[in-house]
Amino acid sequence: MKTILRLSWPALALLLTACASSSYIQNANNIAAWQQQSAQLQAIQQWQLSGKISIRSGQDVYIADLFWQQQSAELKLRLVAPFSQAVTQFSGNTENGYQVLTEQGETYHVDSPESATENAFGVSLPFSELKSWIKGLPDSHSSVWQARFNDDNRLQSFEQNGWQVSILKYKQVGAQALPAKLFLSRINHELTDNKVDIRIILRRWVL
């Protein structure tokens, strides 16, 4: 007698996503070593980093110094344009929302860091996923495609949630190798000018 397993659509979608999220590790040069390394990266829940970020959306370009402090779920981010022409700051967490401080000293609240960047730059930047990408790790809640690893068994590129993520350089931070240069490109399957490229140079990590 055959047993038929019936799954609801939400359960099936969750199963398929989990399989797609984890199957990328088959591309690693050493699967066991990557599983150990990814567990170590996931365990990093607080950091301070500084560097530079450039955002190109269509014909518009925004360049700023980047200061990012993460303490578990609590995010504090500061972007300072050249010559301090503009400063964007926001802080908070997913549960309670985020507070944005404008350069005029005014504050307002948004539900996500993506909303904060949408208001500031006209582009929704994927900061929810970037909390993982910045460590050289895909977000654990979404499917991963086209994953490639470098000769050192570290992630070199992958696609996730409509973004192409390329990690061009790593640097040693204590006992852990962490990204020093990332390029993000929003995947656009339509023939439009709505292209978004983000370049992040990470000069200093503090764990």
Backbone as JSON Lines, residues from 0, in Angstrom:
{"i":0,"aa":"M","n":[0.85,-1.19,0.0],"ca":[0.0,0.0,0.0],"c":[0.89,1.24,0.0]}
{"i":1,"aa":"K","n":[0.59,2.16,-0.89],"ca":[1.37,3.37,-0.99],"c":[0.81,4.43,-0.05]}
{"i":2,"aa":"T","n":[1.71,5.15,0.57],"ca":[1.31,6.27,1.43],"c":[1.5,7.57,0.68]}
{"i":3,"aa":"I","n":[0.45,8.37,0.61],"ca":[0.49,9.63,-0.11],"c":[0.6,10.77,0.89]}
{"i":4,"aa":"L","n":[1.63,11.55,0.74],"ca":[1.84,12.7,1.62],"c":[1.21,13.93,0.99]}
{"i":5,"aa":"R","n":[0.26,14.49,1.69],"ca":[-0.42,15.69,1.18],"c":[0.03,16.9,2.01]}
{"i":6,"aa":"L","n":[0.48,17.92,1.32],"ca":[0.9,19.16,1.97],"c":[0.06,20.31,1.47]}
{"i":7,"aa":"S","n":[-0.28,21.2,2.38],"ca":[-0.96,22.43,1.96],"c":[0.01,23.27,1.15]}
{"i":8,"aa":"W","n":[-0.51,24.22,0.35],"ca":[0.37,25.06,-0.46],"c":[1.35,25.86,0.38]}
{"i":9,"aa":"P","n":[0.93,26.49,1.5],"ca":[1.94,27.21,2.31],"c":[3.04,26.29,2.82]}
{"i":10,"aa":"A","n":[2.66,25.06,3.25],"ca":[3.68,24.13,3.74],"c":[4.6,23.69,2.63]}
{"i":11,"aa":"L","n":[4.03,23.45,1.43],"ca":[4.85,23.04,0.29],"c":[5.8,24.16,-0.12]}
{"i":12,"aa":"A","n":[5.3,25.39,-0.14],"ca":[6.15,26.54,-0.5],"c":[7.3,26.7,0.48]}
{"i":13,"aa":"L","n":[7.0,26.48,1.78],"ca":[8.03,26.59,2.8],"c":[9.09,25.49,2.61]}
{"i":14,"aa":"L","n":[8.63,24.29,2.27],"ca":[9.56,23.18,2.05],"c":[10.46,23.45,0.85]}
{"i":15,"aa":"L","n":[9.86,23.94,-0.24],"ca":[10.64,24.22,-1.44],"c":[11.66,25.32,-1.19]}
{"i":16,"aa":"T","n":[11.26,26.34,-0.44],"ca":[12.19,27.43,-0.11],"c":[13.35,26.92,0.73]}
{"i":17,"aa":"A","n":[13.04,26.07,1.71],"ca":[14.09,25.52,2.56],"c":[15.08,24.69,1.75]}
{"i":18,"aa":"C","n":[14.55,23.92,0.8],"ca":[15.44,23.1,-0.04],"c":[16.32,23.98,-0.91]}
{"i":19,"aa":"A","n":[15.72,25.02,-1.51],"ca":[16.49,25.92,-2.37],"c":[17.52,26.7,-1.58]}
{"i":20,"aa":"S","n":[17.18,27.03,-0.32],"ca":[18.1,27.81,0.51],"c":[19.32,27.0,0.88]}
{"i":21,"aa":"S","n":[19.12,25.71,1.16],"ca":[20.23,24.91,1.65],"c":[20.99,24.2,0.54]}
{"i":22,"aa":"S","n":[20.39,24.02,-0.63],"ca":[21.04,23.24,-1.69],"c":[22.27,23.94,-2.26]}
{"i":23,"aa":"Y","n":[22.39,25.24,-2.07],"ca":[23.53,25.97,-2.63],"c":[24.86,25.47,-2.07]}
{"i":24,"aa":"I","n":[24.83,24.89,-0.86],"ca":[26.08,24.46,-0.24],"c":[26.73,23.32,-1.02]}
{"i":25,"aa":"Q","n":[25.97,22.68,-1.91],"ca":[26.54,21.6,-2.71],"c":[27.63,22.14,-3.65]}
{"i":26,"aa":"N","n":[27.63,23.45,-3.88],"ca":[28.64,24.05,-4.74],"c":[29.94,24.37,-4.01]}
{"i":27,"aa":"A","n":[29.96,24.2,-2.7],"ca":[31.16,24.51,-1.93],"c":[32.28,23.53,-2.27]}
{"i":28,"aa":"N","n":[33.51,23.99,-2.17],"ca":[34.66,23.12,-2.4],"c":[34.78,22.06,-1.31]}
{"i":29,"aa":"N","n":[34.41,22.46,-0.09],"ca":[34.42,21.56,1.05],"c":[33.14,21.81,1.84]}
{"i":30,"aa":"I","n":[32.16,20.94,1.66],"ca":[30.83,21.18,2.24],"c":[30.88,21.2,3.77]}
{"i":31,"aa":"A","n":[31.58,20.26,4.37],"ca":[31.65,20.2,5.82],"c":[32.31,21.46,6.4]}
{"i":32,"aa":"A","n":[33.37,21.92,5.74],"ca":[34.06,23.12,6.21],"c":[33.15,24.34,6.07]}
{"i":33,"aa":"W","n":[32.39,24.42,4.97],"ca":[31.49,25.56,4.79],"c":[30.36,25.53,5.82]}
{"i":34,"aa":"Q","n":[29.83,24.37,6.13],"ca":[28.78,24.28,7.14],"c":[29.29,24.78,8.49]}
{"i":35,"aa":"Q","n":[30.51,24.45,8.82],"ca":[31.1,24.93,10.07],"c":[31.32,26.44,10.01]}
{"i":36,"aa":"Q","n":[31.81,26.92,8.88],"ca":[32.08,28.34,8.74],"c":[30.78,29.16,8.75]}
{"i":37,"aa":"S","n":[29.76,28.67,8.07],"ca":[28.49,29.41,8.04],"c":[27.86,29.46,9.42]}
{"i":38,"aa":"A","n":[28.02,28.4,10.22],"ca":[27.51,28.43,11.6],"c":[28.23,29.49,12.42]}
{"i":39,"aa":"Q","n":[29.53,29.63,12.19],"ca":[30.3,30.66,12.89],"c":[29.85,32.06,12.47]}
{"i":40,"aa":"L","n":[29.56,32.24,11.17],"ca":[29.11,33.54,10.69],"c":[27.73,33.88,11.25]}
{"i":41,"aa":"Q","n":[26.85,32.9,11.3],"ca":[25.52,33.15,11.86],"c":[25.59,33.54,13.32]}
{"i":42,"aa":"A","n":[26.59,33.04,14.02],"ca":[26.72,33.34,15.45],"c":[27.15,34.78,15.7]}
{"i":43,"aa":"I","n":[27.67,35.47,14.67],"ca":[28.06,36.87,14.84],"c":[26.8,37.73,14.83]}
{"i":44,"aa":"Q","n":[26.44,38.26,15.97],"ca":[25.2,39.03,16.11],"c":[25.45,40.48,16.5]}
{"i":45,"aa":"Q","n":[26.69,40.86,16.69],"ca":[26.97,42.27,16.98],"c":[28.3,42.66,16.36]}
{"i":46,"aa":"W","n":[28.31,43.88,15.82],"ca":[29.52,44.38,15.18],"c":[29.43,45.89,15.02]}
{"i":47,"aa":"Q","n":[30.57,46.48,14.75],"ca":[30.67,47.87,14.31],"c":[31.53,47.86,13.05]}
{"i":48,"aa":"L","n":[31.1,48.57,12.04],"ca":[31.9,48.64,10.83],"c":[31.79,50.03,10.23]}
{"i":49,"aa":"S","n":[32.79,50.37,9.47],"ca":[32.81,51.65,8.76],"c":[33.4,51.44,7.38]}
{"i":50,"aa":"G","n":[32.98,52.28,6.46],"ca":[33.47,52.16,5.09],"c":[32.78,53.18,4.21]}
{"i":51,"aa":"K","n":[32.62,52.82,2.95],"ca":[31.97,53.7,1.98],"c":[30.91,52.93,1.22]}
{"i":52,"aa":"I","n":[29.87,53.63,0.8],"ca":[28.81,53.03,0.02],"c":[28.47,53.97,-1.14]}
{"i":53,"aa":"S","n":[28.28,53.4,-2.3],"ca":[27.79,54.18,-3.44],"c":[26.55,53.49,-3.98]}
{"i":54,"aa":"I","n":[25.54,54.29,-4.28],"ca":[24.26,53.79,-4.76],"c":[23.98,54.44,-6.11]}
{"i":55,"aa":"R","n":[23.85,53.64,-7.13],"ca":[23.52,54.15,-8.46],"c":[22.13,53.64,-8.84]}
{"i":56,"aa":"S","n":[21.22,54.55,-9.07],"ca":[19.86,54.21,-9.48],"c":[19.52,55.02,-10.73]}
{"i":57,"aa":"G","n":[19.49,54.33,-11.88],"ca":[19.29,55.05,-13.13],"c":[20.45,56.0,-13.37]}
{"i":58,"aa":"Q","n":[20.15,57.29,-13.48],"ca":[21.18,58.3,-13.69],"c":[21.65,58.96,-12.4]}
{"i":59,"aa":"D","n":[21.03,58.59,-11.29],"ca":[21.36,59.2,-10.0],"c":[22.42,58.39,-9.27]}
{"i":60,"aa":"V","n":[23.36,59.1,-8.63],"ca":[24.42,58.45,-7.86],"c":[24.5,59.11,-6.49]}
{"i":61,"aa":"Y","n":[24.55,58.27,-5.44],"ca":[24.69,58.76,-4.07],"c":[25.91,58.08,-3.48]}
{"i":62,"aa":"I","n":[26.82,58.87,-2.9],"ca":[28.04,58.35,-2.28],"c":[28.09,58.83,-0.84]}
{"i":63,"aa":"A","n":[28.43,57.95,0.07],"ca":[28.45,58.34,1.48],"c":[29.42,57.47,2.26]}
{"i":64,"aa":"D","n":[29.9,58.02,3.38],"ca":[30.61,57.21,4.37],"c":[29.57,56.41,5.15]}
{"i":65,"aa":"L","n":[29.9,55.17,5.44],"ca":[28.97,54.26,6.08],"c":[29.46,53.9,7.48]}
{"i":66,"aa":"F","n":[28.58,54.05,8.47],"ca":[28.86,53.64,9.84],"c":[27.69,52.77,10.31]}
{"i":67,"aa":"W","n":[27.99,51.53,10.66],"ca":[26.94,50.56,10.96],"c":[27.26,49.87,12.28]}
{"i":68,"aa":"Q","n":[26.32,49.97,13.21],"ca":[26.45,49.27,14.49],"c":[25.27,48.32,14.64]}
{"i":69,"aa":"Q","n":[25.57,47.06,14.91],"ca":[24.53,46.04,15.06],"c":[24.71,45.35,16.4]}
{"i":70,"aa":"Q","n":[23.65,45.32,17.21],"ca":[23.65,44.6,18.48],"c":[22.43,43.71,18.49]}
{"i":71,"aa":"S","n":[22.65,42.45,18.11],"ca":[21.55,41.5,17.96],"c":[20.56,42.06,16.94]}
{"i":72,"aa":"A","n":[19.31,42.31,17.34],"ca":[18.31,42.81,16.38],"c":[18.35,44.33,16.24]}
{"i":73,"aa":"E","n":[19.12,45.0,17.09],"ca":[19.12,46.47,17.11],"c":[20.13,47.02,16.1]}
{"i":74,"aa":"L","n":[19.62,47.82,15.19],"ca":[20.43,48.39,14.11],"c":[20.58,49.89,14.3]}
{"i":75,"aa":"K","n":[21.81,50.38,14.14],"ca":[22.07,51.81,14.08],"c":[22.91,52.07,12.84]}
{"i":76,"aa":"L","n":[22.42,52.93,11.98],"ca":[23.11,53.19,10.72],"c":[23.23,54.68,10.49]}
{"i":77,"aa":"R","n":[24.4,55.1,10.0],"ca":[24.66,56.5,9.71],"c":[25.35,56.6,8.36]}
{"i":78,"aa":"L","n":[24.78,57.4,7.47],"ca":[25.35,57.64,6.15],"c":[25.66,59.13,6.03]}
{"i":79,"aa":"V","n":[26.92,59.45,5.75],"ca":[27.35,60.85,5.68],"c":[27.85,61.13,4.28]}
{"i":80,"aa":"A","n":[27.19,62.04,3.59],"ca":[27.59,62.42,2.24],"c":[28.9,63.21,2.27]}
{"i":81,"aa":"P","n":[29.63,63.28,1.15],"ca":[30.89,64.01,1.11],"c":[30.75,65.44,1.63]}
{"i":82,"aa":"F","n":[31.76,65.88,2.38],"ca":[31.79,67.22,2.97],"c":[30.6,67.46,3.9]}
{"i":83,"aa":"S","n":[30.05,66.35,4.43],"ca":[28.92,66.42,5.37],"c":[27.73,67.19,4.81]}
{"i":84,"aa":"Q","n":[27.55,67.1,3.49],"ca":[26.44,67.81,2.86],"c":[25.09,67.28,3.34]}
{"i":85,"aa":"A","n":[25.03,65.99,3.64],"ca":[23.78,65.4,4.12],"c":[24.12,64.2,5.0]}
{"i":86,"aa":"V","n":[23.34,64.04,6.04],"ca":[23.54,62.93,6.96],"c":[22.2,62.21,7.12]}
{"i":87,"aa":"T","n":[22.21,60.92,6.9],"ca":[21.02,60.11,7.11],"c":[21.31,59.14,8.25]}
{"i":88,"aa":"Q","n":[20.44,59.12,9.26],"ca":[20.61,58.23,10.39],"c":[19.3,57.53,10.68]}
{"i":89,"aa":"F","n":[19.38,56.25,10.95],"ca":[18.19,55.57,11.45],"c":[18.6,54.44,12.38]}
{"i":90,"aa":"S","n":[17.72,54.1,13.3],"ca":[18.01,53.08,14.3],"c":[16.71,52.42,14.72]}
{"i":91,"aa":"G","n":[16.83,51.2,15.22],"ca":[15.66,50.49,15.7],"c":[15.76,49.0,15.43]}
{"i":92,"aa":"N","n":[14.61,48.34,15.45],"ca":[14.55,46.91,15.19],"c":[13.23,46.56,14.52]}
{"i":93,"aa":"T","n":[13.15,45.34,14.02],"ca":[11.98,44.94,13.25],"c":[10.72,44.92,14.1]}
{"i":94,"aa":"E","n":[10.84,44.56,15.36],"ca":[9.66,44.44,16.22],"c":[9.04,45.8,16.53]}
{"i":95,"aa":"N","n":[9.86,46.79,16.83],"ca":[9.35,48.09,17.27],"c":[9.42,49.17,16.2]}
{"i":96,"aa":"G","n":[10.0,48.86,15.05],"ca":[10.13,49.85,13.99],"c":[11.43,50.64,14.12]}
{"i":97,"aa":"Y","n":[11.57,51.61,13.24],"ca":[12.82,52.36,13.12],"c":[12.55,53.86,13.2]}
{"i":98,"aa":"Q","n":[13.47,54.55,13.83],"ca":[13.39,56.0,13.94],"c":[14.43,56.62,13.02]}
{"i":99,"aa":"V","n":[13.99,57.54,12.19],"ca":[14.87,58.22,11.22],"c":[15.11,59.64,11.71]}
{"i":100,"aa":"L","n":[16.37,60.04,11.73],"ca":[16.73,61.41,12.08],"c":[17.21,62.12,10.82]}
{"i":101,"aa":"T","n":[16.51,63.19,10.45],"ca":[16.87,63.92,9.24],"c":[17.99,64.91,9.53]}
{"i":102,"aa":"E","n":[18.59,65.44,8.45],"ca":[19.66,66.42,8.63],"c":[19.14,67.73,9.21]}
{"i":103,"aa":"Q","n":[17.81,67.94,9.15],"ca":[17.22,69.13,9.77],"c":[16.91,68.93,11.25]}
{"i":104,"aa":"G","n":[17.23,67.73,11.77],"ca":[16.99,67.46,13.18],"c":[15.6,66.93,13.46]}
{"i":105,"aa":"E","n":[14.83,66.65,12.43],"ca":[13.48,66.11,12.61],"c":[13.53,64.59,12.65]}
{"i":106,"aa":"T","n":[12.58,63.99,13.34],"ca":[12.5,62.54,13.42],"c":[11.15,62.05,12.93]}
{"i":107,"aa":"Y","n":[11.17,60.87,12.35],"ca":[9.92,60.2,11.99],"c":[10.15,58.69,12.06]}
{"i":108,"aa":"H","n":[9.07,57.92,12.05],"ca":[9.15,56.49,12.26],"c":[8.72,55.74,11.0]}
{"i":109,"aa":"V","n":[9.41,54.63,10.75],"ca":[9.07,53.75,9.63],"c":[9.11,52.31,10.13]}
{"i":110,"aa":"D","n":[8.54,51.41,9.34],"ca":[8.46,50.01,9.76],"c":[9.72,49.22,9.48]}
{"i":111,"aa":"S","n":[10.54,49.67,8.53],"ca":[11.7,48.89,8.13],"c":[12.82,49.81,7.69]}
{"i":112,"aa":"P","n":[14.07,49.31,7.7],"ca":[15.18,50.11,7.17],"c":[15.03,50.35,5.68]}
{"i":113,"aa":"E","n":[14.35,49.42,4.98],"ca":[14.1,49.63,3.56],"c":[13.26,50.89,3.33]}
{"i":114,"aa":"S","n":[12.27,51.1,4.18],"ca":[11.44,52.31,4.07],"c":[12.26,53.57,4.33]}
{"i":115,"aa":"A","n":[13.2,53.48,5.27],"ca":[14.06,54.63,5.58],"c":[14.9,55.0,4.37]}
{"i":116,"aa":"T","n":[15.48,54.01,3.7],"ca":[16.31,54.32,2.54],"c":[15.46,54.74,1.35]}
{"i":117,"aa":"E","n":[14.25,54.23,1.27],"ca":[13.34,54.66,0.2],"c":[13.04,56.14,0.32]}
{"i":118,"aa":"N","n":[12.8,56.59,1.55],"ca":[12.53,58.01,1.77],"c":[13.76,58.87,1.54]}
{"i":119,"aa":"A","n":[14.93,58.34,1.9],"ca":[16.16,59.14,1.82],"c":[16.72,59.21,0.4]}
{"i":120,"aa":"F","n":[16.7,58.08,-0.32],"ca":[17.38,58.02,-1.62],"c":[16.44,57.73,-2.78]}
{"i":121,"aa":"G","n":[15.17,57.4,-2.47],"ca":[14.27,56.98,-3.53],"c":[14.5,55.55,-3.96]}
{"i":122,"aa":"V","n":[15.32,54.81,-3.22],"ca":[15.63,53.42,-3.53],"c":[15.51,52.61,-2.25]}
{"i":123,"aa":"S","n":[14.8,51.49,-2.32],"ca":[14.67,50.6,-1.17],"c":[15.86,49.66,-1.14]}
{"i":124,"aa":"L","n":[16.77,49.88,-0.2],"ca":[17.97,49.05,-0.1],"c":[17.69,47.84,0.79]}
{"i":125,"aa":"P","n":[18.22,46.68,0.44],"ca":[17.85,45.43,1.14],"c":[18.59,45.22,2.45]}
{"i":126,"aa":"F","n":[18.39,46.12,3.42],"ca":[19.14,46.02,4.66],"c":[18.76,44.8,5.48]}
{"i":127,"aa":"S","n":[17.53,44.3,5.35],"ca":[17.15,43.1,6.1],"c":[18.03,41.92,5.7]}
{"i":128,"aa":"E","n":[18.24,41.74,4.39],"ca":[19.12,40.67,3.92],"c":[20.59,41.04,4.08]}
{"i":129,"aa":"L","n":[20.88,42.34,3.99],"ca":[22.27,42.79,4.05],"c":[22.91,42.47,5.4]}
{"i":130,"aa":"K","n":[22.09,42.3,6.45],"ca":[22.64,41.92,7.74],"c":[23.35,40.57,7.66]}
{"i":131,"aa":"S","n":[22.92,39.72,6.74],"ca":[23.61,38.44,6.5],"c":[24.66,38.59,5.42]}
{"i":132,"aa":"W","n":[24.31,39.26,4.32],"ca":[25.25,39.39,3.2],"c":[26.55,40.05,3.63]}
{"i":133,"aa":"I","n":[26.45,41.01,4.56],"ca":[27.63,41.76,4.98],"c":[28.64,40.85,5.67]}
{"i":134,"aa":"K","n":[28.17,39.69,6.14],"ca":[29.04,38.71,6.79],"c":[29.54,37.64,5.82]}
{"i":135,"aa":"G","n":[29.1,37.72,4.56],"ca":[29.47,36.7,3.59],"c":[28.58,35.48,3.64]}
{"i":136,"aa":"L","n":[27.3,35.72,3.99],"ca":[26.37,34.63,4.23],"c":[25.02,34.98,3.62]}
{"i":137,"aa":"P","n":[24.36,34.06,2.91],"ca":[23.01,34.35,2.42],"c":[22.02,34.48,3.58]}
{"i":138,"aa":"D","n":[20.94,35.18,3.34],"ca":[19.87,35.26,4.32],"c":[19.23,33.88,4.45]}
{"i":139,"aa":"S","n":[18.99,33.41,5.66],"ca":[18.52,32.05,5.89],"c":[17.05,31.86,5.58]}
{"i":140,"aa":"H","n":[16.31,32.94,5.34],"ca":[14.87,32.85,5.14],"c":[14.45,32.82,3.68]}
{"i":141,"aa":"S","n":[15.41,32.9,2.76],"ca":[15.06,33.01,1.35],"c":[15.9,32.07,0.5]}
{"i":142,"aa":"S","n":[15.39,31.79,-0.69],"ca":[16.07,30.9,-1.61],"c":[17.37,31.51,-2.11]}
{"i":143,"aa":"V","n":[18.33,30.65,-2.4],"ca":[19.64,31.06,-2.9],"c":[19.86,30.4,-4.26]}
{"i":144,"aa":"W","n":[20.32,31.2,-5.23],"ca":[20.53,30.68,-6.57],"c":[21.92,31.07,-7.07]}
{"i":145,"aa":"Q","n":[22.43,30.27,-8.0],"ca":[23.67,30.58,-8.71],"c":[24.84,30.85,-7.77]}
{"i":146,"aa":"A","n":[24.94,30.07,-6.7],"ca":[26.01,30.29,-5.72],"c":[27.34,29.79,-6.27]}
{"i":147,"aa":"R","n":[28.37,30.61,-6.06],"ca":[29.73,30.24,-6.44],"c":[30.67,30.52,-5.27]}
{"i":148,"aa":"F","n":[31.66,29.66,-5.12],"ca":[32.63,29.79,-4.04],"c":[34.01,30.06,-4.62]}
{"i":149,"aa":"N","n":[34.84,30.79,-3.87],"ca":[36.21,31.03,-4.33],"c":[37.12,29.89,-3.91]}
{"i":150,"aa":"D","n":[38.39,30.02,-4.21],"ca":[39.35,28.95,-3.92],"c":[39.52,28.71,-2.43]}
{"i":151,"aa":"D","n":[39.17,29.71,-1.61],"ca":[39.28,29.57,-0.16],"c":[37.99,29.04,0.47]}
{"i":152,"aa":"N","n":[37.06,28.56,-0.38],"ca":[35.8,27.98,0.1],"c":[34.88,29.02,0.75]}
{"i":153,"aa":"R","n":[35.02,30.28,0.32],"ca":[34.13,31.33,0.79],"c":[33.21,31.75,-0.34]}
{"i":154,"aa":"L","n":[32.03,32.22,0.01],"ca":[31.07,32.61,-1.03],"c":[31.63,33.77,-1.86]}
{"i":155,"aa":"Q","n":[31.54,33.61,-3.16],"ca":[32.02,34.64,-4.08],"c":[30.86,35.4,-4.72]}
{"i":156,"aa":"S","n":[29.77,34.69,-5.02],"ca":[28.6,35.34,-5.61],"c":[27.39,34.43,-5.45]}
{"i":157,"aa":"F","n":[26.21,35.06,-5.46],"ca":[24.95,34.32,-5.42],"c":[23.81,35.29,-5.72]}
{"i":158,"aa":"E","n":[22.63,34.74,-5.97],"ca":[21.43,35.53,-6.2],"c":[20.43,35.22,-5.1]}
{"i":159,"aa":"Q","n":[19.78,36.28,-4.62],"ca":[18.78,36.1,-3.57],"c":[17.83,37.29,-3.55]}
{"i":160,"aa":"N","n":[16.55,36.99,-3.48],"ca":[15.51,38.02,-3.34],"c":[15.64,39.13,-4.38]}
{"i":161,"aa":"G","n":[15.97,38.75,-5.61],"ca":[16.01,39.73,-6.69],"c":[17.3,40.53,-6.77]}
{"i":162,"aa":"W","n":[18.34,40.09,-6.06],"ca":[19.62,40.78,-6.07],"c":[20.74,39.82,-6.43]}
{"i":163,"aa":"Q","n":[21.68,40.31,-7.2],"ca":[22.93,39.6,-7.47],"c":[23.97,40.14,-6.49]}
{"i":164,"aa":"V","n":[24.53,39.26,-5.67],"ca":[25.49,39.64,-4.64],"c":[26.86,39.1,-5.02]}
{"i":165,"aa":"S","n":[27.85,39.98,-5.11],"ca":[29.22,39.58,-5.42],"c":[30.13,40.07,-4.29]}
{"i":166,"aa":"I","n":[30.88,39.15,-3.72],"ca":[31.84,39.48,-2.66],"c":[33.23,39.39,-3.28]}
{"i":167,"aa":"L","n":[33.81,40.54,-3.56],"ca":[35.03,40.6,-4.34],"c":[36.3,40.48,-3.51]}
{"i":168,"aa":"K","n":[36.17,40.74,-2.2],"ca":[37.38,40.71,-1.37],"c":[37.0,40.41,0.07]}
{"i":169,"aa":"Y","n":[37.84,39.62,0.73],"ca":[37.67,39.33,2.15],"c":[38.87,39.89,2.91]}
{"i":170,"aa":"K","n":[38.66,40.09,4.23],"ca":[39.76,40.5,5.09],"c":[39.66,39.72,6.39]}
{"i":171,"aa":"Q","n":[40.79,39.51,7.02],"ca":[40.82,38.76,8.27],"c":[40.46,39.67,9.43]}
{"i":172,"aa":"V","n":[39.45,39.27,10.2],"ca":[39.02,40.02,11.38],"c":[39.09,39.05,12.56]}
{"i":173,"aa":"G","n":[40.17,39.12,13.32],"ca":[40.37,38.12,14.36],"c":[40.55,36.75,13.73]}
{"i":174,"aa":"A","n":[39.75,35.8,14.19],"ca":[39.83,34.43,13.66],"c":[38.91,34.21,12.47]}
{"i":175,"aa":"Q","n":[38.18,35.25,12.06],"ca":[37.17,35.1,11.02],"c":[37.48,35.95,9.8]}
{"i":176,"aa":"A","n":[37.29,35.38,8.6],"ca":[37.4,36.15,7.36],"c":[36.03,36.74,7.03]}
{"i":177,"aa":"L","n":[35.98,38.07,6.85],"ca":[34.74,38.78,6.58],"c":[34.9,39.63,5.32]}
{"i":178,"aa":"P","n":[33.79,39.92,4.64],"ca":[33.88,40.69,3.39],"c":[34.5,42.07,3.6]}
{"i":179,"aa":"A","n":[35.25,42.5,2.6],"ca":[35.82,43.84,2.57],"c":[35.28,44.64,1.39]}
{"i":180,"aa":"K","n":[34.74,43.95,0.39],"ca":[34.2,44.65,-0.78],"c":[33.03,43.84,-1.34]}
{"i":181,"aa":"L","n":[31.87,44.5,-1.42],"ca":[30.67,43.86,-1.95],"c":[30.07,44.7,-3.06]}
{"i":182,"aa":"F","n":[29.57,44.04,-4.09],"ca":[28.8,44.68,-5.15],"c":[27.42,44.03,-5.17]}
{"i":183,"aa":"L","n":[26.38,44.86,-5.16],"ca":[25.0,44.38,-5.24],"c":[24.36,44.97,-6.49]}
{"i":184,"aa":"S","n":[23.67,44.14,-7.25],"ca":[22.94,44.62,-8.42],"c":[21.53,44.06,-8.37]}
{"i":185,"aa":"R","n":[20.56,44.94,-8.49],"ca":[19.18,44.46,-8.52],"c":[18.91,43.81,-9.87]}
{"i":186,"aa":"I","n":[18.42,42.59,-9.84],"ca":[18.16,41.84,-11.05],"c":[16.92,42.41,-11.72]}
{"i":187,"aa":"N","n":[17.09,42.84,-12.96],"ca":[16.0,43.47,-13.7],"c":[15.79,42.7,-15.0]}
{"i":188,"aa":"H","n":[14.66,42.0,-15.09],"ca":[14.38,41.19,-16.27],"c":[13.63,41.98,-17.35]}
{"i":189,"aa":"E","n":[13.36,43.23,-17.07],"ca":[12.64,44.06,-18.03],"c":[13.6,45.06,-18.66]}
{"i":190,"aa":"L","n":[13.28,45.47,-19.88],"ca":[14.12,46.44,-20.58],"c":[13.74,47.85,-20.13]}
{"i":191,"aa":"T","n":[14.18,48.2,-18.93],"ca":[13.9,49.52,-18.38],"c":[15.2,50.12,-17.87]}
{"i":192,"aa":"D","n":[15.13,51.38,-17.48],"ca":[16.3,52.06,-16.91],"c":[16.32,51.96,-15.38]}
{"i":193,"aa":"N","n":[15.44,51.11,-14.83],"ca":[15.31,51.02,-13.38],"c":[16.38,50.08,-12.81]}
{"i":194,"aa":"K","n":[17.63,50.38,-13.09],"ca":[18.74,49.55,-12.63],"c":[19.33,50.15,-11.35]}
{"i":195,"aa":"V","n":[19.63,49.29,-10.4],"ca":[20.21,49.74,-9.13],"c":[21.49,48.94,-8.87]}
{"i":196,"aa":"D","n":[22.6,49.65,-8.67],"ca":[23.87,49.03,-8.3],"c":[24.36,49.65,-7.0]}
{"i":197,"aa":"I","n":[24.84,48.81,-6.1],"ca":[25.35,49.26,-4.81],"c":[26.75,48.7,-4.62]}
{"i":198,"aa":"R","n":[27.69,49.56,-4.28],"ca":[29.06,49.14,-4.0],"c":[29.38,49.52,-2.56]}
{"i":199,"aa":"I","n":[29.89,48.55,-1.82],"ca":[30.2,48.77,-0.41],"c":[31.65,48.37,-0.16]}
{"i":200,"aa":"I","n":[32.42,49.3,0.36],"ca":[33.8,49.04,0.76],"c":[33.84,49.08,2.29]}
{"i":201,"aa":"L","n":[34.25,47.98,2.89],"ca":[34.3,47.88,4.34],"c":[35.76,47.98,4.79]}
{"i":202,"aa":"R","n":[36.07,49.1,5.41],"ca":[37.45,49.36,5.78],"c":[37.79,48.88,7.19]}
{"i":203,"aa":"R","n":[36.8,48.87,8.06],"ca":[37.09,48.52,9.46],"c":[35.94,47.73,10.05]}
{"i":204,"aa":"W","n":[36.27,46.57,10.57],"ca":[35.34,45.72,11.31],"c":[35.75,45.68,12.78]}
{"i":205,"aa":"V","n":[34.76,45.74,13.67],"ca":[35.0,45.5,15.1],"c":[33.93,44.52,15.57]}
{"i":206,"aa":"L","n":[34.35,43.36,16.06],"ca":[33.41,42.35,16.54],"c":[33.37,42.33,18.06]}
